[in-house]
Amino acid sequence: MYSILLSTPSTGDMLVSTVLPMILLFAFMYFIMIRPQQKEEKKKNLMLSELAVGDTVLTTSGFYGTIIDISDDTVIVEFGNNRNCRIPMQKAAVAMVEKPEDAQ
């Protein structure tokens, strides 16, 4: 009589109780960590593809400058007012862009 009342969980119940939390954890990590990072990367790539000569940029090192030349993956940025400080750098070193028409 007691053996009928004490039944073991079925294989389907055990599968659901172990796999479902893993699926929920993956979905949580995707929407909290992976997806925002991908959106941010797309935004940065779009910003870098729209760089133009004359744009004012902020570099990852914290310097403000003006782009004077652009090649494939390199930009030449002019810093300061004396027009003698021109430094070639990778496009990836640009952190923020301000278009000349936005400055008005």
C-alpha positions as CSV (number, residue, x, y, z in Angstrom):
1,M,0.0,0.0,0.0
2,Y,2.8,2.5,0.8
3,S,4.6,1.7,-2.4
4,I,1.7,3.0,-4.5
5,L,1.6,6.3,-2.6
6,L,5.4,6.9,-2.9
7,S,5.9,7.1,-6.6
8,T,9.2,8.3,-8.2
9,P,9.1,11.4,-10.5
10,S,8.9,10.5,-14.2
11,T,11.8,11.1,-16.6
12,G,9.9,13.9,-18.3
13,D,9.5,15.8,-15.0
14,M,13.2,15.4,-14.2
15,L,14.1,16.6,-17.7
16,V,11.9,19.7,-17.4
17,S,13.2,20.5,-14.0
18,T,16.9,20.4,-15.1
19,V,16.7,21.8,-18.7
20,L,14.2,24.6,-18.1
21,P,16.3,26.6,-15.6
22,M,19.3,26.4,-18.0
23,I,17.2,27.7,-20.9
24,L,15.9,30.5,-18.7
25,L,19.4,31.4,-17.6
26,F,20.7,31.5,-21.2
27,A,17.7,33.8,-22.2
28,F,18.4,36.1,-19.2
29,M,22.1,36.4,-20.1
30,Y,21.3,37.0,-23.8
31,F,18.9,39.9,-23.1
32,I,20.9,41.4,-20.2
33,M,24.5,41.0,-21.5
34,I,24.9,39.9,-25.1
35,R,22.2,41.8,-26.9
36,P,23.0,45.3,-25.5
37,Q,26.7,44.8,-26.3
38,Q,25.9,43.9,-29.9
39,K,23.7,47.0,-30.2
40,E,26.5,49.2,-28.9
41,E,29.0,47.6,-31.3
42,K,26.6,48.3,-34.3
43,K,26.2,51.9,-33.1
44,K,30.0,52.4,-32.9
45,N,30.6,50.8,-36.3
46,L,27.9,53.1,-37.8
47,M,29.6,56.1,-36.2
48,L,33.0,55.1,-37.5
49,S,31.7,54.5,-41.0
50,E,30.2,58.0,-41.1
51,L,33.4,59.8,-40.2
52,A,34.2,62.8,-42.5
53,V,37.0,65.3,-42.9
54,G,36.3,68.3,-40.6
55,D,34.5,66.3,-37.9
56,T,35.5,67.1,-34.3
57,V,36.3,63.9,-32.4
58,L,37.0,62.8,-28.9
59,T,39.7,60.0,-28.8
60,T,39.7,57.1,-26.4
61,S,42.7,58.8,-24.7
62,G,40.6,61.9,-24.0
63,F,41.9,64.4,-26.6
64,Y,39.7,66.5,-28.7
65,G,40.7,67.1,-32.3
66,T,39.6,67.6,-35.9
67,I,39.9,65.0,-38.6
68,I,42.0,66.2,-41.6
69,D,42.4,63.0,-43.5
70,I,40.8,59.5,-43.6
71,S,42.1,56.3,-45.1
72,D,40.9,52.7,-44.8
73,D,41.4,52.2,-41.0
74,T,43.5,55.2,-40.2
75,V,42.6,58.8,-39.5
76,I,44.9,61.8,-39.2
77,V,43.7,64.1,-36.3
78,E,44.8,67.6,-35.8
79,F,45.0,68.7,-32.1
80,G,45.2,72.2,-30.7
81,N,45.2,75.7,-32.3
82,N,48.7,75.8,-33.6
83,R,47.9,73.4,-36.5
84,N,51.3,71.6,-36.0
85,C,50.1,68.7,-34.0
86,R,48.8,66.1,-36.5
87,I,48.7,62.5,-35.3
88,P,47.7,59.4,-37.4
89,M,45.6,56.9,-35.4
90,Q,43.3,54.0,-35.9
91,K,39.6,54.7,-36.4
92,A,38.9,52.5,-33.4
93,A,40.6,55.1,-31.2
94,V,37.7,57.6,-31.9
95,A,35.2,57.5,-29.0
96,M,32.8,60.2,-30.0
97,V,32.1,62.4,-33.1
98,E,30.6,65.8,-33.3
99,K,29.6,66.9,-36.8
100,P,30.3,70.6,-37.7
101,E,26.5,71.2,-38.3
102,D,25.8,69.8,-34.8
103,A,28.0,72.4,-33.1
104,Q,25.8,75.4,-34.1
